[in-house]
């Protein structure tokens, strides 16, 4: 019930904004939130959650009972580039990457009160 996205080419700080919005939600609720989110990382994270849900269904879980237990965004490698500046100086540009890991858990369905 896990899935990972290594070396995603966006800064971990920006990706964490998206993952914090869906942490702890049901998979269906997270899909709705991510579909309306105007961030670039929303689509790859939605695909990653769908992949983890498919892995869980293959292992015998029920898709309606899946909850996002944990999403980790860790720092990946940094591509180091330089930009020419005035007076013959080169300034560094760091192009950051992220490693994203999703863990899902199956919860018991809530009973309806009568």
C-alpha positions in Angstrom: 0.0 0.0 0.0 2.9 2.2 -0.9 4.0 4.2 -3.9 7.0 6.4 -4.5 8.0 9.1 -7.0 11.8 9.6 -7.0 13.6 12.5 -8.5 10.5 14.7 -9.1 11.9 18.0 -10.6 10.4 20.5 -8.3 11.5 22.0 -5.0 10.5 20.0 -1.9 9.2 23.2 -0.3 6.7 23.7 -3.0 5.6 20.1 -3.1 5.0 20.0 0.6 2.4 22.7 0.2 0.3 20.3 -1.9 1.0 17.2 0.2 0.0 18.8 3.5 -3.4 19.6 2.0 -4.3 16.0 1.5 -2.5 14.2 4.3 -4.9 12.2 6.4 -7.8 12.4 3.9 -9.7 9.6 2.2 -8.3 8.8 -1.3 -11.5 10.0 -3.0 -11.5 13.3 -1.0 -7.9 13.9 -1.9 -8.6 13.4 -5.6 -11.2 16.1 -5.5 -9.0 18.5 -3.6 -6.0 17.9 -5.9 -8.2 18.3 -9.1 -9.0 21.9 -8.1 -5.6 22.9 -6.7 -3.8 25.4 -9.0 -0.3 24.0 -8.1 2.0 22.2 -10.6 2.7 19.4 -8.2 -1.0 18.5 -7.8 -1.2 16.3 -10.9 1.8 14.1 -10.2 0.8 13.7 -6.6 -2.7 12.7 -7.7 -1.2 10.1 -10.1 1.0 8.8 -7.2 -2.0 8.4 -4.9 -3.9 6.6 -7.6 -1.0 4.3 -8.1 -0.8 3.6 -4.3 -4.5 2.9 -4.3 -4.2 0.5 -7.2 -1.4 -1.3 -5.4 -3.6 -1.6 -2.3 -6.5 -3.0 -4.4 -4.1 -5.6 -5.9 -3.2 -6.6 -2.4 -6.9 -7.1 -1.4 -7.9 -3.8 0.1 -11.2 -2.0 -0.6 -10.8 1.2 -2.6 -13.5 3.1 -0.6 -11.8 2.5 2.7 -8.4 3.8 1.9 -6.9 6.7 3.8 -3.7 8.6 3.2 -1.7 7.6 6.2 1.5 9.4 5.4 3.0 11.4 2.6 6.7 12.2 2.9 8.6 14.7 0.7 12.3 14.4 1.0 15.1 16.3 -0.6 16.6 14.7 -3.8 19.7 15.6 -5.6 20.4 19.2 -6.7 21.5 20.1 -10.2 24.0 22.9 -9.9 24.1 25.4 -12.7 25.4 28.9 -13.0 24.2 32.2 -14.5 26.6 34.8 -15.9 26.3 38.1 -14.1 27.9 41.5 -14.3 31.6 42.1 -14.3 32.5 38.5 -15.3 31.0 36.9 -12.2 29.0 33.6 -12.3 26.2 33.2 -9.7 25.0 29.7 -8.7 21.5 28.3 -9.5 20.3 25.3 -7.7 17.7 23.2 -9.5 16.2 21.1 -6.7 14.5 17.7 -6.9 12.1 15.8 -4.5 11.5 12.2 -3.5 7.8 11.6 -2.6 6.6 8.6 -0.8 2.9 7.8 -0.1 1.6 5.3 2.4 -2.1 4.3 2.5 -4.0 2.5 5.2 -7.4 0.8 5.2 -9.9 1.9 7.8 -13.1 0.3 8.8 -16.2 1.9 7.2 -18.1 4.2 9.5 -21.5 2.9 10.7 -24.4 5.2 10.1 -26.5 6.3 13.0 -30.2 5.7 13.0 
